[in-house]
């Protein structure tokens, strides 16, 4: 089944990464635009690697479960106990498909992505799994269909991994060991794409089953680097526009992140005519709410509105829209 119409990195994430890259850029005494572009590219690759790491968690948890069964079997043999293992979970068909998947195996090997430093999380989540009602129902059901195999994994990702402090601790550790970034920030977003990927597998899926691409087109990647370049190249112009329109805001009290977000918003609004103004406004207001102060979104909305009204009155802004 073709899933290439869904990509890992969408425009909301692109805007977030550009803002984060610019924040680091202006705090770097040895900054250069080429270093910023390299940092942006790495941030996308890191997020894409997280997608594969979280898919590979199914392999790690299954292998851990298999080892637990083998240990129990050895203890039963040593004590001459009559014990029959329930292998339903370790024989899960969806997990086996992920283990066999060519794209997953290739990415893990090429990027040297290993769960070694995150194994404490695997054992703790396995404990949580075996104590859950949905696991018990899965293991005790008289029959198990392929859809049951898929469902147990969707529930694991949704209920045990989403907003999981245990997973976040493991990702923090692996970020350091594997030289990655944003894994803890992106975890829940990327988990939602993992769940979408699982839903698209079928019983007939082969090892060639495609996984998500990083971007759905070169156009998206071009947008990312153009946005970064425009924000850097026109930095002084945007700073002047902001400072001359502050009015009730004191220049030295404007948070640095607010300036970065506003400059990036201006770069998008003034250079990407195909993107409706309302979309740009809404996207950056949401980013201000998430990444800056409590009243940052009001500052952003107010300053952008004032700047664009004046530009429109001067005849230097032509997007067909009404400023509210």
C-alpha positions in Angstrom: 0.0 0.0 0.0 1.4 3.4 -1.0 1.9 5.8 1.9 4.1 8.3 0.2 1.4 11.0 0.1 2.1 11.5 3.8 5.5 12.9 4.9 7.2 13.1 8.3 8.0 16.8 8.2 5.2 19.2 7.4 5.2 23.0 7.1 4.4 23.6 10.8 7.5 21.6 11.8 9.5 23.4 9.1 8.6 26.8 10.6 9.5 25.5 14.1 12.8 24.2 13.0 13.7 27.5 11.2 12.9 29.5 14.3 15.0 27.2 16.5 17.8 27.4 14.0 17.7 31.2 13.9 17.6 31.3 17.8 20.8 29.3 17.9 22.3 31.2 14.9 22.1 34.6 16.6 23.5 33.2 19.9 26.6 31.8 18.0 29.5 34.2 17.9 31.0 32.3 15.0 27.8 32.1 13.0 27.6 31.9 9.3 24.6 31.3 7.0 26.1 28.0 5.8 26.4 26.8 9.4 22.8 27.7 9.9 21.7 25.8 6.8 23.7 22.7 7.9 22.1 22.9 11.4 18.6 23.1 9.8 19.3 20.1 7.6 20.6 18.1 10.5 17.5 19.0 12.6 15.3 17.5 9.9 17.4 14.3 9.6 17.3 13.9 13.4 13.5 14.1 13.5 13.4 11.6 10.7 15.7 9.3 12.6 13.4 9.5 15.6 10.6 8.1 13.4 12.7 5.1 12.6 13.8 4.6 16.2 10.2 4.6 17.4 9.2 2.2 14.8 12.1 0.0 15.8 10.9 0.1 19.4 8.5 -2.7 18.3 11.5 -4.9 17.6 13.2 -4.0 20.9 10.1 -4.7 23.0 9.4 -8.0 21.2 13.0 -9.1 21.6 12.8 -8.3 25.3 9.6 -10.2 25.7 11.2 -13.2 23.9 14.1 -13.1 26.4 11.7 -13.0 29.3 9.9 -16.1 28.0 13.2 -17.9 27.6 14.3 -17.0 31.1 11.0 -18.2 32.5 11.3 -21.4 30.5 14.8 -22.0 31.8 13.6 -21.5 35.4 10.7 -23.9 34.8 13.0 -26.5 33.4 15.4 -26.2 36.3 12.6 -26.6 38.9 10.8 -29.3 36.8 7.7 -27.1 36.6 5.0 -27.7 34.0 4.9 -24.4 32.3 3.7 -23.6 28.8 4.7 -20.2 27.4 2.1 -18.0 25.7 3.9 -16.8 22.6 1.2 -14.7 21.1 2.9 -11.4 21.7 6.4 -12.5 20.6 4.8 -14.0 17.4 2.9 -10.8 16.6 2.7 -10.5 12.8 2.9 -6.7 12.7 6.0 -6.7 14.8 7.5 -9.3 12.5 6.7 -7.1 9.4 8.4 -4.2 11.0 11.5 -6.3 11.8 11.6 -7.5 8.2 11.0 -4.1 6.6 13.8 -3.2 4.2 13.5 0.6 4.7 13.5 0.4 8.5 16.5 -2.0 8.6 18.5 0.1 6.1 18.0 3.4 8.0 18.9 1.9 11.3 22.1 0.4 9.9 23.1 3.4 7.8 22.6 5.9 10.7 23.9 3.5 13.3 20.7 3.9 15.3 20.8 1.7 18.4 18.5 1.3 21.4 21.3 0.2 23.7 21.3 3.3 26.0 17.5 3.3 26.1 17.0 -0.3 27.2 15.9 0.6 30.8 12.9 2.2 29.1 12.2 -1.0 27.2 12.1 -3.1 30.3 10.0 -0.6 32.2 7.4 -0.3 29.4 7.3 -4.1 29.1 6.4 -4.2 32.8 3.7 -1.6 32.2 2.4 -3.6 29.2 2.1 -6.9 31.1 0.2 -5.2 33.8 -2.3 -3.5 31.4 -5.9 -4.8 30.8 -5.5 -4.5 27.0 -2.5 -6.8 27.0 -4.3 -9.3 29.2 -7.3 -9.3 26.9 -5.1 -9.7 23.9 -3.2 -12.6 25.4 -6.3 -14.4 26.7 -8.5 -14.0 23.7 -9.5 -17.4 22.2 -8.4 -16.2 18.7 -6.0 -13.6 17.4 -6.5 -12.0 14.0 -4.0 -9.8 12.1 -6.1 -6.8 13.1 -5.7 -7.8 16.8 -1.9 -7.9 16.2 -2.0 -4.4 14.8 -4.3 -3.1 17.5 -2.1 -4.2 20.4 0.7 -2.1 18.9 -1.4 0.9 18.3 -2.4 0.7 22.0 1.2 0.4 23.1 2.2 3.5 21.2 -0.9 5.4 22.2 -1.2 4.5 25.8 2.3 3.6 27.0 4.6 5.7 24.9 2.6 9.0 24.3 3.5 11.5 27.0 5.6 8.9 28.7 8.3 10.2 31.2 10.0 6.8 30.8 10.4 7.2 27.1 11.4 10.9 27.4 14.2 9.9 29.8 15.4 7.3 27.3 15.3 9.7 24.4 17.3 12.3 26.4 20.0 9.7 27.0 20.0 8.5 23.4 20.2 12.1 22.1 23.5 12.5 23.9 24.9 9.1 22.8 23.7 9.3 19.2 24.3 13.1 18.8 20.7 13.9 18.0 18.4 16.8 18.9 14.7 17.6 19.5 13.9 14.0 20.2 12.1 14.7 23.5 10.4 17.7 21.9 9.2 15.8 18.9 8.3 12.5 20.5 4.6 12.8 20.7 4.3 14.3 17.2 6.5 11.6 15.7 4.5 8.9 17.6 1.4 10.0 15.8 3.1 9.3 12.5 4.3 5.9 13.7 0.6 5.1 14.6 -0.5 6.2 11.1 2.2 4.0 9.6 1.0 1.0 11.6 -2.6 1.5 10.5 -1.5 1.3 6.8 0.1 -2.1 7.1 -2.0 -5.0 5.9 -1.6 -8.8 6.3 -0.2 -8.8 2.7 2.5 -6.2 3.4 5.9 -7.3 2.3 9.4 -6.2 3.5 9.2 -3.7 0.6 6.3 -1.8 2.3 7.2 1.9 2.0 7.5 4.0 5.1 7.1 7.7 5.3 9.4 10.0 3.4 11.1 12.9 5.2 9.4 15.4 2.9 6.6 14.8 0.4 8.3 16.9 -2.3 11.5 18.9 -3.0 9.2 22.0 -2.8 8.9 21.6 0.9 12.6 21.3 1.4 13.1 24.4 -0.8 10.6 26.3 1.3 12.5 25.5 4.5 15.9 26.7 3.2 14.4 29.8 1.4 12.6 30.8 4.6 15.8 30.5 6.6 17.8 32.4 4.0 15.3 35.3 3.7 15.1 35.6 7.5 18.9 35.9 7.7 19.4 38.1 4.6 16.7 40.6 5.5 17.4 40.5 9.3 18.3 44.2 9.5 15.2 45.3 7.5 12.9 43.3 9.8 14.6 44.6 12.9 14.0 48.2 11.7 10.4 47.4 10.9 9.8 46.0 14.3 11.6 48.8 16.2 9.7 51.6 14.3 6.3 49.9 15.1 6.7 49.1 18.7 4.6 52.0 20.0 3.3 50.7 23.4 6.1 48.1 23.6 9.5 49.0 25.0 12.3 47.8 22.7 14.6 46.5 25.4 11.7 44.5 27.0 10.8 42.5 23.9 11.9 38.9 24.3 14.6 37.7 21.9 12.4 34.8 20.9 9.5 37.1 20.0 11.8 39.0 17.7 13.0 35.8 16.0 9.4 34.6 15.5 8.3 38.0 14.2 11.2 38.2 11.7 10.5 34.7 10.5 6.8 35.5 10.0 7.8 38.6 8.0 10.1 36.6 5.9 7.3 34.2 5.0 4.6 36.9 4.5 6.8 39.1 2.3 8.5 36.5 0.2 6.0 33.6 -0.3 3.0 35.1 -2.1 1.3 31.7 -2.6 0.8 31.3 1.2 -2.4 33.0 2.3 -1.8 35.7 5.0 -4.3 34.2 7.4 -2.3 30.9 7.4 1.0 32.7 8.1 -0.6 34.7 10.9 -2.2 31.7 12.5 0.9 29.5 12.3 3.2 32.0 13.9 0.7 33.0 16.6 0.5 29.4 17.6 4.3 29.1 17.6 4.5 32.2 19.8 2.1 30.6 22.2 4.2 27.5 22.4 7.7 28.8 22.4 7.6 32.2 23.9 6.0 34.2 26.7 2.4 34.3 27.9 1.6 37.5 26.0 3.9 36.9 23.0 1.1 36.0 20.6 -0.6 39.4 21.3 2.7 41.2 20.6 3.2 39.2 17.4 -0.4 39.8 16.2 -0.2 43.5 17.0 3.2 44.3 15.5 2.6 42.3 12.3 -0.8 44.0 11.8 0.8 47.5 12.2 3.7 46.7 9.9 1.6 45.3 7.1 -1.0 48.1 7.3 1.7 50.7 6.9 3.3 48.8 4.1 0.0 48.4 2.3 -0.7 52.1 2.7 2.7 52.9 1.2 2.0 50.5 -1.7 4.7 48.1 -0.8 2.5 45.2 0.3 0.2 43.6 -2.3 -1.2 40.4 -0.8 -5.0 40.3 -1.5 -6.4 40.1 1.9 -8.0 42.2 4.7 -5.9 42.9 7.7 -8.0 42.6 10.9 
